[in-house]
Amino acid sequence: MSERINVVILSFAPAFAALRDGLSVAQRIGDTLWVANDEATSLERLKIQGAAPGGAVICAEHQSFSLMEYLDLPIPEPDAEIDIEGLAYDDGYLWVVGSHSLKRKKAEPDKPAQKNIKRLSTVEADGNRFLLARIPVVRQGDSYELARAVDADGRTAAQLRGNALGNDLTWEIAKDDQLRDFLPIPGKDNGFDIEGMAVIGSRLLLGLRGPVLRGWAVLLEIEPELNDDSSETLVLKKIGPQGRRYRKHFFALNGLGVRDLCVSGDDLLILAGPTMDLDGPVTVFRWRGGFASDEELVVFAEQLERVLEVPFGQGDDHAEGMCLFDVGEEAGEGLLIVYDAVAPRRKQGDLSVEGDLFILK
């Protein structure tokens, strides 16, 4: 089983220091690391600067990219969170996906019982959560930037057709006898909740934190393409049985849901953790040679390798994002994991936070 070999220190600009408390995704592009806070409407770029005294890898020179400059969000306001839960890079595009989930209000200790009961009965939809989009990435000097359009090769930012109430994916799921009943259930209640994304060619894999069905986690496979009428709107191709615009795949993850996905060569890495609002075991599974077929799949536990047990806290330190992180051919394959509800021990000074770097065996 793999073990942590180092820490990666992520340092944010003073105006954005609060972002370090809740990182939900991570993606390395060259010598840059891209992360996001699930309560924000922006992506954060850090430059990988090498090792500090003591060996920790430093990522600094933070720059924030407001997604409102590149996409047409249903609610174009800085405080209207997207709940970014998936980030993936391929073929010059950075893909981003929101949770697509509803949320239930929290009970608060300073409020009377009847008010808390009312809060716990209140379910809300944040329109920006129904976001699935791609944004061109361009090289600028020794770094990378986002662009709405790239004249040189015709790449444009584009997002899945939708509005503040849903999109092409949720409207398709609403017709699914197996999954539709979970759409109106909040994510923390084992409702529909996207929490991971990977790109394989023209296809996207979306990992669901919930629902977990009798211990089986769900991955959705979709193939977005440009709408004939717009260079900035994506629609879903019909790729599933009976003309469905998605495929369903079921994975035996010991009762856990998906927290993130990434591709390693021909393999799929799955960061699995508890569904609902629970603390508990977090494991990285490897599925060797995954998704070579175009059929819907049921993947049993013996078809998966357990490669890493990730530390977790009680009420904090929830592993939510991972990405491959090159540490040199001799050392092996590196994997960076970042955390939501970060534990105080991970904070350094007023601006920085630690992520964990593992070597996969």
C-alpha positions as CSV (number, residue, x, y, z in Angstrom):
1,M,0.0,0.0,0.0
2,S,1.3,3.5,-0.9
3,E,2.5,6.0,1.7
4,R,2.8,9.8,1.8
5,I,6.3,10.9,0.8
6,N,6.0,14.6,1.0
7,V,3.7,17.6,1.3
8,V,2.8,20.2,-1.3
9,I,2.4,23.8,0.1
10,L,-0.1,25.9,-1.7
11,S,0.2,29.6,-1.1
12,F,-2.6,32.0,-2.0
13,A,-2.7,35.8,-2.5
14,P,-3.8,37.7,0.6
15,A,-7.2,38.6,-0.8
16,F,-7.9,34.9,-1.5
17,A,-6.5,33.3,1.6
18,A,-9.9,31.9,2.7
19,L,-9.9,29.7,-0.4
20,R,-7.4,27.4,1.3
21,D,-10.0,26.1,3.7
22,G,-12.0,24.2,1.2
23,L,-10.2,22.9,-1.9
24,S,-12.3,20.5,-3.9
25,V,-10.3,19.8,-7.1
26,A,-6.7,19.8,-8.4
27,Q,-5.2,19.5,-11.9
28,R,-1.6,19.9,-13.0
29,I,-0.8,21.4,-16.3
30,G,2.9,21.6,-17.0
31,D,4.5,23.6,-14.2
32,T,1.2,25.0,-13.0
33,L,-1.3,23.6,-10.5
34,W,-5.0,24.5,-10.9
35,V,-7.4,24.2,-7.9
36,A,-10.8,25.6,-6.8
37,N,-12.8,26.2,-3.7
38,D,-16.2,24.7,-3.8
39,E,-17.9,27.9,-2.6
40,A,-16.3,30.1,-5.2
41,T,-16.9,31.0,-8.9
42,S,-13.3,31.0,-9.9
43,L,-10.3,28.8,-10.7
44,E,-7.0,29.3,-9.0
45,R,-3.6,28.9,-10.8
46,L,-0.4,28.4,-8.8
47,K,3.1,28.0,-10.2
48,I,5.1,25.0,-9.1
49,Q,8.4,26.4,-7.8
50,G,10.3,23.3,-6.6
51,A,11.3,22.1,-3.2
52,A,11.8,24.3,-0.2
53,P,14.3,23.6,2.6
54,G,13.1,20.4,4.3
55,G,11.8,19.0,1.0
56,A,8.2,20.3,0.7
57,V,7.1,21.3,-2.8
58,I,6.1,24.9,-3.0
59,C,3.2,26.2,-5.3
60,A,2.9,30.0,-5.3
61,E,2.5,33.1,-7.5
62,H,-1.3,32.7,-7.2
63,Q,-3.6,34.1,-9.9
64,S,-7.4,33.8,-9.7
65,F,-9.5,33.4,-12.9
66,S,-13.2,34.4,-12.5
67,L,-15.3,32.0,-14.5
68,M,-17.8,34.8,-15.3
69,E,-15.2,36.2,-17.7
70,Y,-15.1,33.0,-19.8
71,L,-18.6,31.4,-19.4
72,D,-22.2,32.6,-19.2
73,L,-23.2,31.5,-15.7
74,P,-26.9,31.1,-15.0
75,I,-26.4,33.4,-12.0
76,P,-23.5,35.8,-12.9
77,E,-22.7,36.9,-9.4
78,P,-19.4,36.4,-7.5
79,D,-21.0,34.9,-4.4
80,A,-23.3,32.5,-6.4
81,E,-21.2,29.4,-5.9
82,I,-20.7,26.8,-8.6
83,D,-19.8,24.0,-6.1
84,I,-16.9,23.0,-8.4
85,E,-16.3,19.3,-7.9
86,G,-14.5,18.1,-11.1
87,L,-11.6,19.5,-13.1
88,A,-9.8,17.7,-15.9
89,Y,-7.4,18.8,-18.7
90,D,-7.2,17.3,-22.2
91,D,-6.4,18.5,-25.8
92,G,-6.0,22.1,-24.9
93,Y,-9.2,22.4,-22.8
94,L,-9.7,22.6,-19.1
95,W,-13.1,21.0,-18.2
96,V,-15.0,22.0,-15.1
97,V,-18.2,20.6,-13.6
98,G,-20.4,21.7,-10.7
99,S,-22.0,19.2,-8.3
100,H,-25.5,19.4,-10.0
101,S,-26.8,18.8,-6.5
102,L,-29.4,20.4,-4.2
103,K,-28.6,21.5,-0.7
104,R,-30.4,21.4,2.6
105,K,-29.9,24.2,5.1
106,K,-27.9,23.5,8.2
107,A,-29.1,23.6,11.8
108,E,-27.1,26.2,13.8
109,P,-26.5,26.0,17.6
110,D,-27.4,29.6,18.3
111,K,-30.9,29.2,16.8
112,P,-34.1,27.9,18.6
113,A,-35.3,24.4,17.9
114,Q,-38.3,25.4,15.8
115,K,-36.1,27.7,13.6
116,N,-33.6,24.8,13.1
117,I,-36.4,22.4,12.2
118,K,-37.6,24.9,9.6
119,R,-34.0,25.2,8.3
120,L,-33.7,21.4,8.1
121,S,-36.8,21.3,6.0
122,T,-35.5,23.9,3.5
123,V,-34.0,22.6,0.3
124,E,-32.5,25.0,-2.2
125,A,-31.0,24.9,-5.7
126,D,-28.1,27.1,-6.7
127,G,-28.4,27.5,-10.4
128,N,-24.6,27.7,-11.0
129,R,-24.2,24.2,-9.8
130,F,-25.6,23.0,-13.1
131,L,-22.4,23.8,-14.9
132,L,-20.4,21.6,-17.2
133,A,-18.0,23.5,-19.4
134,R,-14.7,23.5,-21.2
135,I,-12.3,26.5,-21.4
136,P,-9.3,26.8,-23.7
137,V,-5.9,26.9,-22.1
138,V,-3.1,28.8,-23.8
139,R,0.6,29.1,-23.2
140,Q,1.8,32.5,-22.1
141,G,5.5,32.7,-21.6
142,D,6.4,30.2,-18.9
143,S,2.8,29.7,-17.7
144,Y,-0.7,29.0,-18.8
145,E,-3.8,31.2,-19.1
146,L,-7.5,30.7,-19.8
147,A,-9.1,32.2,-22.9
148,R,-12.7,32.6,-24.0
149,A,-11.6,32.1,-27.6
150,V,-8.3,31.3,-29.4
151,D,-8.2,32.8,-32.9
152,A,-5.1,30.8,-34.0
153,D,-6.9,27.4,-33.8
154,G,-10.6,28.2,-33.4
155,R,-10.9,26.8,-29.8
156,T,-13.8,28.5,-27.9
157,A,-15.2,28.2,-24.4
158,A,-18.4,26.3,-24.4
159,Q,-20.9,24.9,-21.8
160,L,-23.6,22.3,-21.7
161,R,-27.0,23.7,-22.6
162,G,-29.0,24.6,-19.5
163,N,-30.2,27.2,-17.1
164,A,-30.6,27.9,-13.4
165,L,-32.9,24.9,-13.0
166,G,-30.9,22.2,-14.8
167,N,-29.2,21.2,-18.0
168,D,-29.2,18.6,-20.7
169,L,-27.8,16.0,-18.3
170,T,-30.3,16.4,-15.5
171,W,-33.1,16.6,-17.9
172,E,-32.0,13.2,-19.3
173,I,-31.5,11.8,-15.8
174,A,-35.1,12.9,-15.0
175,K,-36.3,10.2,-17.4
176,D,-34.2,7.4,-15.8
177,D,-36.2,4.9,-13.8
178,Q,-33.2,4.1,-11.6
179,L,-31.7,7.6,-10.9
180,R,-34.5,10.2,-11.4
181,D,-35.9,9.9,-7.8
182,F,-32.5,11.1,-6.5
183,L,-32.5,14.4,-8.4
184,P,-34.8,16.2,-5.8
185,I,-32.8,14.8,-2.9
186,P,-29.9,17.0,-1.5
187,G,-26.4,15.7,-2.1
188,K,-25.7,15.3,1.6
189,D,-28.8,13.1,1.9
190,N,-27.5,10.5,-0.7
191,G,-29.1,12.5,-3.5
192,F,-27.7,13.1,-7.0
193,D,-24.2,14.7,-6.5
194,I,-21.3,14.8,-9.0
195,E,-17.9,14.8,-7.3
196,G,-15.3,13.8,-9.9
197,M,-14.5,14.1,-13.6
198,A,-12.0,12.5,-16.0
199,V,-11.6,12.9,-19.8
200,I,-11.0,9.9,-22.0
201,G,-10.8,11.0,-25.6
202,S,-14.1,12.6,-26.6
203,R,-15.9,11.2,-23.5
204,L,-16.3,12.5,-20.0
205,L,-16.6,10.3,-16.9
206,L,-18.6,11.8,-14.1
207,G,-18.3,10.2,-10.7
208,L,-21.2,10.4,-8.3
209,R,-20.8,10.8,-4.6
210,G,-24.5,9.9,-4.4
211,P,-26.6,8.0,-4.9
212,V,-24.8,4.9,-3.7
213,L,-27.2,2.0,-4.5
214,R,-26.9,-0.9,-2.1
215,G,-23.3,-0.2,-1.8
216,W,-22.7,0.4,-5.5
217,A,-21.2,3.7,-6.7
218,V,-22.3,5.2,-10.0
219,L,-20.2,6.7,-12.8
220,L,-21.9,8.4,-15.8
221,E,-20.3,8.5,-19.2
222,I,-21.2,11.3,-21.6
223,E,-19.9,12.7,-24.9
224,P,-20.5,16.4,-25.3
225,E,-20.3,18.0,-28.7
226,L,-20.9,21.5,-30.1
227,N,-24.4,22.4,-30.9
228,D,-24.8,23.0,-34.6
229,D,-26.3,26.4,-33.9
230,S,-23.6,27.7,-31.5
231,S,-19.9,27.5,-31.0
232,E,-20.4,28.2,-27.3
233,T,-23.1,25.6,-26.5
234,L,-22.5,21.9,-25.9
235,V,-25.1,19.1,-26.2
236,L,-24.9,15.4,-25.4
237,K,-24.6,12.8,-28.1
238,K,-26.8,9.7,-28.0
239,I,-24.4,7.0,-26.8
240,G,-26.4,4.8,-24.4
241,P,-29.0,2.0,-24.8
242,Q,-32.3,3.0,-26.3
243,G,-30.8,6.3,-27.5
244,R,-29.9,7.6,-24.0
245,R,-27.4,10.5,-24.0
246,Y,-25.3,8.8,-21.3
247,R,-24.1,5.4,-20.1
248,K,-24.3,4.2,-16.5
249,H,-21.5,2.2,-14.8
250,F,-21.6,0.7,-11.4
251,F,-18.6,0.1,-9.1
252,A,-18.2,-1.9,-5.9
253,L,-16.2,0.6,-3.7
254,N,-17.0,-1.0,-0.4
255,G,-20.1,1.2,0.1
256,L,-18.2,4.4,-0.7
257,G,-19.1,7.1,-3.3
258,V,-16.8,8.8,-5.7
259,R,-14.9,11.9,-4.6
260,D,-12.7,12.4,-7.6
261,L,-11.4,10.7,-10.7
262,C,-8.2,10.9,-12.8
263,V,-6.7,9.0,-15.7
264,S,-3.2,7.3,-15.4
265,G,-2.3,5.9,-18.8
266,D,-4.9,3.3,-19.7
267,D,-6.0,3.1,-16.0
268,L,-8.7,5.0,-14.1
269,L,-7.9,6.1,-10.5
270,I,-11.0,6.6,-8.2
271,L,-10.8,8.6,-5.0
272,A,-13.6,7.0,-3.0
273,G,-15.1,8.4,0.3
274,P,-18.3,8.4,2.3
275,T,-21.5,9.6,0.8
276,M,-23.8,12.0,2.7
277,D,-22.3,14.1,5.5
278,L,-20.1,11.4,7.1
279,D,-16.5,11.0,8.2
280,G,-15.0,7.7,7.3
281,P,-12.5,5.7,5.2
282,V,-11.1,7.2,2.0
283,T,-9.5,4.9,-0.5
284,V,-7.9,5.3,-4.0
285,F,-8.8,2.4,-6.3
286,R,-7.1,1.6,-9.6
287,W,-9.1,0.1,-12.5
288,R,-6.6,-1.2,-15.0
289,G,-7.4,-0.7,-18.6
290,G,-10.8,0.8,-17.8
291,F,-13.3,1.9,-20.4
292,A,-11.9,0.1,-23.4
293,S,-15.4,-0.9,-24.4
294,D,-18.5,1.1,-25.3
295,E,-20.8,-1.0,-23.1
296,E,-22.4,-0.2,-19.8
297,L,-20.4,-2.0,-17.0
298,V,-20.8,-3.5,-13.5
299,V,-17.3,-3.6,-11.9
300,F,-16.9,-5.9,-8.9
301,A,-14.4,-5.4,-6.1
302,E,-12.0,-8.1,-7.3
303,Q,-11.6,-6.1,-10.6
304,L,-10.2,-3.2,-8.7
305,E,-6.9,-2.6,-6.9
306,R,-6.7,-0.8,-3.6
307,V,-3.6,1.4,-4.0
308,L,-3.9,4.0,-1.2
309,E,-5.6,4.6,2.1
310,V,-6.0,8.4,2.5
311,P,-6.0,10.0,6.0
312,F,-9.2,11.6,7.2
313,G,-10.4,13.6,10.2
314,Q,-13.4,13.7,12.4
315,G,-15.4,16.7,11.2
316,D,-12.5,18.0,9.0
317,D,-9.9,16.9,6.5
318,H,-12.1,15.5,3.8
319,A,-10.1,14.4,0.7
320,E,-11.9,15.9,-2.3
321,G,-9.4,16.5,-5.1
322,M,-6.6,14.6,-6.7
323,C,-4.3,14.8,-9.7
324,L,-1.2,13.1,-11.0
325,F,1.9,15.0,-9.8
326,D,5.2,14.2,-11.5
327,V,8.0,13.5,-9.0
328,G,10.6,12.0,-11.5
329,E,10.7,8.7,-13.2
330,E,12.9,7.1,-10.6
331,A,10.6,7.9,-7.8
332,G,7.5,6.5,-9.5
333,E,4.0,7.9,-10.1
334,G,3.0,10.8,-7.8
335,L,-0.5,11.6,-6.7
336,L,-1.4,14.9,-5.0
337,I,-4.5,15.0,-2.8
338,V,-6.1,18.2,-1.5
339,Y,-8.7,18.6,1.2
340,D,-12.0,20.3,2.0
341,A,-12.8,21.4,5.6
342,V,-9.1,21.4,6.0
343,A,-7.7,20.6,9.5
344,P,-5.9,23.5,11.3
345,R,-2.6,21.5,11.3
346,R,-2.5,21.8,7.5
347,K,-2.5,25.6,7.6
348,Q,0.8,27.4,7.4
349,G,0.8,31.1,8.3
350,D,-2.0,33.2,7.0
351,L,-1.9,32.2,3.3
352,S,-0.8,28.6,2.8
353,V,-2.1,25.1,3.2
354,E,-0.7,21.6,2.8
355,G,-1.7,18.9,0.4
356,D,-0.4,15.3,0.6
357,L,1.9,13.8,-2.1
358,F,1.9,10.0,-2.4
359,I,3.8,7.6,-4.6
360,L,1.5,5.0,-6.2
361,K,2.8,1.5,-6.4
